[in-house]
Amino acid sequence: MLERPDSEQLEYAASVGRAILTYNSHDYALLAGKWFEEGRVHSGIILSQQFSKREFGELLRQTLRLLNVLTRDEMRNQVFYLQAFR
């Protein structure tokens, strides 16, 4: 899926029942709004600041906190900011 447009990325994630984690907050927030207006279902969009290679452990920690707090059903059609799970 590398180099595919954001809309295809979200389409694919939704088709296989996966949430998507992205640094591209602007475009995915717009896509989430568009999907909401169209009544389309996705498995969740997780927006994050970009982490450096040195900070990769922090990205993993925050992602695990999110996954330990939210169920699959709670993530459906929702947008989350990863930084809320510091």
Secondary structure, DSSP 8 states (H G I E B T S, - for coil): -TT--HHHHHHHHHHTT--EEES-HHHHHHHHHHHHHHT---S-EEE-----GGGHHHHHHHHHHHHHH--HHHHTT-EEEGGGG-
